[in-house]
């Protein structure tokens, strides 16, 4: 929106300058001035807007290629040399990193931190252990916890109770049950034998 408003304002200024210059050097009837203004403005508006925007874009303090050095980066807005631009852009120019990249059409891989400074910070972070898991975190990692878990104990089996006495008891019961009918049959046979003997004695 700001670029569009700036372009329109610039077109009005250019139209005014062109019309004034034309009227100053040529005889133009007063009734033809509004038509001349409209014609000039329409012609300027039909030009490639991207070319107009490029014309309105400010010149960088240094070339984009020259803005990155091993020990510093250069602000394209003011030319100041810094180790990193993030804080400088916010305080000095009111720009975020994204706005700065868009303003100068910088790619996402364009360094805004001096390469040597970035490498020094990375080495320092490694030395003090940043970016690595702490000892407690490693000890409590899933793999370590899995190894530390005790193996489940085998279920205790109760000793088998010998069933022999029960079998013997059942055998005795069965034998006792089997001998009872035999005893009854013996008594019946004895009674019949006694009766037969008594009958023979009576006949004799």
Number of C-alpha atoms within 10 A of each C-alpha: 6 7 11 11 10 13 17 14 12 14 19 17 12 15 22 15 11 16 19 14 11 13 14 10 9 9 8 12 8 9 8 9 14 11 11 17 17 12 14 18 20 13 12 15 16 8 10 9 13 9 10 15 14 10 10 13 12 12 12 14 15 16 11 15 8 11 21 22 16 12 15 20 22 24 22 20 17 13 13 15 17 18 20 20 21 15 14 16 18 13 10 10 12 11 16 16 14 10 13 20 15 11 14 15 11 14 9 9 6 13 16 21 21 21 18 14 15 17 12 10 12 13 13 12 13 11 9 9 11 12 9 11 11 11 9 8 11 13 13 13 12 11 10 12 12 10 9 11 8 8 7 6 6 6 6 6 6 6 6 6 7 8 8 9 10 10 11 11 11 12 12 12 12 11 11 11 11 11 12 11 11 11 11 11 12 12 12 12 12 12 12 12 12 11 11 12 11 11 11 9 8 8 6 5
